[in-house]
Amino acid sequence: MYKFREFHIPDYMMPGLLRYIEYGVMPGHFLTAVLENDLKEAVSQADENNMKNLPAYMGYLYNEAPIGCYGSPEIVSAWVKKKHKEKS
């Protein structure tokens, strides 16, 4: 579990986030919205636990995630393509 101040990323969310970062596997709607920096969509897709802990996702992406894997739909798409090329 990743903790940022009093917030945390729930254990059930980390595998999807790590699969995206390591292998370019697109996560579900909520994590995709977070990665694409789409707050409106992230809030509309969040369950109660993720809603309360949105700051932890931002903390993780800023402090732990590789540069270039999040920030906009175009960046996310490029990351997925890059990771898929690495597998080939």
Backbone as JSON, one array per atom type, in Angstrom:
{
  "sequence": "MYKFREFHIPDYMMPGLLRYIEYGVMPGHFLTAVLENDLKEAVSQADENNMKNLPAYMGYLYNEAPIGCYGSPEIVSAWVKKKHKEKS",
  "N": [[0.85, -1.18, 0.0], [0.55, 2.19, -0.84], [1.28, 5.15, 0.84], [0.4, 8.54, 1.31], [0.79, 11.33, 3.01], [-2.07, 11.56, 4.97], [-3.45, 9.89, 3.36], [-4.06, 7.02, 1.2], [-3.29, 4.57, -1.33], [-5.54, 2.15, -2.1], [-5.03, -1.35, -1.46], [-6.19, -3.07, -3.36], [-6.06, -1.62, -5.68], [-3.45, -1.21, -6.48], [-2.24, -3.38, -8.06], [-3.31, -3.02, -10.7], [-2.41, -0.45, -11.32], [0.36, -0.83, -11.24], [0.68, -2.78, -13.25], [0.03, -1.26, -15.47], [2.12, 0.67, -15.41], [4.45, -0.94, -15.56], [4.01, -2.71, -17.74], [2.34, -1.55, -19.61], [-0.36, -2.12, -19.65], [-3.62, -1.25, -19.98], [-5.51, 0.21, -17.38], [-8.61, 0.12, -15.46], [-11.51, 2.33, -15.8], [-11.45, 4.37, -13.78], [-8.68, 4.51, -12.92], [-7.51, 5.05, -15.38], [-8.56, 7.59, -15.92], [-7.36, 9.02, -13.81], [-4.64, 8.74, -14.52], [-4.67, 10.12, -16.92], [-5.07, 12.64, -16.07], [-7.64, 13.62, -15.69], [-9.74, 14.94, -13.82], [-12.53, 15.31, -13.47], [-13.63, 13.0, -14.7], [-12.33, 11.03, -13.18], [-13.41, 11.46, -10.63], [-16.08, 10.89, -11.19], [-15.94, 8.17, -11.69], [-14.89, 7.01, -9.43], [-14.94, 4.81, -6.61], [-16.16, 4.91, -3.22], [-13.94, 4.65, -1.48], [-11.72, 5.19, -3.14], [-12.37, 7.79, -3.88], [-12.03, 9.22, -1.49], [-9.32, 9.02, -1.3], [-7.97, 10.21, -3.42], [-5.81, 12.15, -3.4], [-3.6, 10.53, -2.77], [-3.04, 9.11, -5.09], [-2.11, 11.13, -6.77], [0.14, 11.86, -5.33], [1.63, 9.48, -5.51], [2.02, 9.23, -8.32], [3.49, 11.57, -8.85], [5.72, 11.32, -7.11], [6.71, 8.67, -7.31], [6.18, 7.3, -9.73], [7.35, 6.62, -13.1], [8.68, 9.27, -15.09], [6.77, 10.58, -17.7], [4.71, 8.74, -17.89], [2.19, 9.52, -17.27], [-0.37, 12.12, -17.33], [-1.81, 13.15, -19.55], [-4.26, 12.2, -22.06], [-2.85, 11.68, -24.43], [-0.22, 11.24, -23.56], [-0.56, 8.96, -21.99], [-1.41, 7.14, -23.94], [0.92, 7.08, -25.55], [2.68, 5.96, -23.7], [1.65, 3.38, -23.36], [2.02, 2.37, -25.96], [4.82, 2.5, -26.09], [5.57, 0.65, -24.07], [4.46, -1.69, -25.09], [5.99, -2.0, -27.39], [8.46, -2.53, -26.22], [8.04, -5.09, -25.29], [8.0, -6.56, -27.6]],
  "CA": [[0.0, 0.0, 0.0], [1.28, 3.45, -0.89], [0.7, 6.18, 1.69], [0.78, 9.93, 1.06], [0.19, 12.05, 4.14], [-3.05, 10.69, 5.63], [-4.15, 9.18, 2.29], [-3.38, 5.81, 0.73], [-3.85, 3.86, -2.47], [-6.0, 0.85, -1.6], [-4.3, -2.53, -1.94], [-6.82, -3.66, -4.55], [-5.81, -0.77, -6.84], [-2.04, -1.2, -6.86], [-1.86, -4.25, -9.18], [-3.65, -2.4, -11.99], [-1.51, 0.67, -11.53], [1.7, -1.36, -11.54], [0.64, -3.43, -14.59], [0.09, -0.17, -16.45], [3.46, 1.27, -15.4], [5.48, -1.89, -15.96], [3.75, -3.44, -18.98], [1.48, -0.82, -20.52], [-1.71, -2.68, -19.65], [-4.56, -0.19, -19.58], [-6.33, -0.12, -16.21], [-10.03, 0.46, -15.57], [-11.89, 3.71, -16.08], [-10.98, 5.29, -12.75], [-7.23, 4.71, -13.0], [-7.21, 5.72, -16.65], [-8.86, 9.01, -15.73], [-6.3, 9.56, -12.95], [-3.42, 8.82, -15.31], [-4.86, 11.13, -17.96], [-5.26, 13.93, -15.41], [-9.03, 14.0, -15.93], [-10.34, 14.92, -12.49], [-13.98, 15.13, -13.59], [-13.9, 11.59, -14.97], [-11.86, 10.25, -12.04], [-14.41, 11.59, -9.57], [-17.32, 10.2, -11.59], [-15.7, 6.73, -11.72], [-14.32, 6.56, -8.15], [-15.75, 4.29, -5.52], [-16.02, 5.76, -2.03], [-12.58, 4.56, -0.96], [-10.83, 5.92, -4.04], [-12.73, 9.21, -3.81], [-11.38, 9.78, -0.3], [-7.86, 8.89, -1.38], [-7.42, 10.75, -4.67], [-4.49, 12.76, -3.25], [-2.54, 9.51, -2.75], [-2.69, 8.8, -6.48], [-1.27, 12.22, -7.27], [1.42, 11.73, -4.64], [2.34, 8.35, -6.08], [2.47, 9.54, -9.67], [4.53, 12.61, -8.8], [6.91, 10.91, -6.36], [7.16, 7.3, -7.52], [5.99, 6.78, -11.1], [8.31, 7.12, -14.09], [8.32, 10.45, -15.86], [6.26, 10.26, -19.01], [3.67, 7.7, -17.92], [0.89, 10.1, -16.9], [-0.5, 13.56, -17.52], [-2.82, 13.47, -20.56], [-4.58, 11.02, -22.86], [-1.78, 11.44, -25.4], [0.92, 10.68, -22.83], [-0.92, 7.6, -21.61], [-1.38, 6.35, -25.17], [2.32, 6.91, -25.92], [3.29, 5.04, -22.73], [1.18, 2.03, -23.69], [2.72, 1.98, -27.19], [6.23, 2.29, -25.73], [5.69, -0.59, -23.31], [4.17, -2.81, -25.99], [7.17, -2.16, -28.25], [9.51, -3.14, -25.39], [7.73, -6.52, -25.18], [8.2, -7.21, -28.9]],
  "C": [[0.89, 1.24, 0.0], [0.54, 4.47, -0.03], [1.28, 7.54, 1.32], [0.04, 10.77, 2.07], [-0.82, 11.12, 4.82], [-3.86, 9.86, 4.62], [-3.38, 7.93, 1.88], [-4.05, 5.29, -0.54], [-4.27, 2.49, -1.95], [-5.24, -0.31, -2.24], [-4.89, -3.09, -3.23], [-6.6, -2.84, -5.82], [-4.37, -0.84, -7.34], [-1.69, -2.15, -8.01], [-2.16, -3.65, -10.55], [-2.74, -1.24, -12.32], [-0.12, 0.18, -11.92], [1.74, -2.08, -12.88], [0.71, -2.38, -15.69], [1.52, 0.37, -16.54], [4.49, 0.3, -15.97], [5.28, -2.47, -17.35], [2.86, -2.71, -19.98], [0.09, -1.39, -20.65], [-2.67, -1.61, -19.14], [-5.4, -0.65, -18.39], [-7.8, 0.21, -16.49], [-10.24, 1.96, -15.74], [-11.35, 4.7, -15.06], [-9.48, 5.56, -12.88], [-6.83, 5.38, -14.3], [-7.46, 7.21, -16.52], [-7.8, 9.68, -14.85], [-5.03, 9.76, -13.76], [-3.49, 9.91, -16.37], [-5.1, 12.52, -17.4], [-6.65, 14.49, -15.67], [-9.79, 13.89, -14.61], [-11.85, 14.67, -12.55], [-14.33, 13.66, -13.79], [-13.47, 10.71, -13.79], [-12.89, 10.28, -10.91], [-15.68, 10.83, -9.94], [-17.16, 8.68, -11.57], [-15.25, 6.15, -10.37], [-15.35, 5.91, -7.25], [-15.46, 5.17, -4.3], [-14.58, 5.79, -1.5], [-11.6, 5.34, -1.83], [-11.11, 7.41, -4.03], [-12.01, 9.88, -2.64], [-9.87, 9.85, -0.45], [-7.25, 9.39, -2.68], [-6.05, 11.41, -4.49], [-3.34, 11.74, -3.23], [-2.11, 9.14, -4.16], [-1.78, 9.88, -7.06], [0.11, 12.16, -6.62], [2.26, 10.61, -5.23], [2.87, 8.68, -7.47], [3.61, 10.55, -9.66], [5.82, 12.09, -8.18], [7.51, 9.57, -6.74], [7.13, 6.83, -8.97], [7.03, 7.36, -12.05], [7.78, 8.37, -14.79], [7.84, 9.98, -17.23], [5.2, 9.19, -19.06], [2.29, 8.25, -17.57], [0.85, 11.58, -17.25], [-1.56, 13.97, -18.53], [-3.15, 12.19, -21.31], [-3.46, 10.67, -23.86], [-0.56, 10.8, -24.74], [0.64, 9.24, -22.45], [-0.87, 6.68, -22.83], [0.06, 6.07, -25.61], [3.02, 5.93, -24.99], [2.93, 3.6, -23.06], [1.92, 1.53, -24.95], [4.19, 1.67, -26.9], [6.42, 0.94, -25.03], [5.41, -1.81, -24.17], [5.32, -3.05, -26.95], [8.29, -2.85, -27.49], [9.3, -4.65, -25.27], [8.05, -7.26, -26.46], [9.64, -7.56, -29.15]]
}
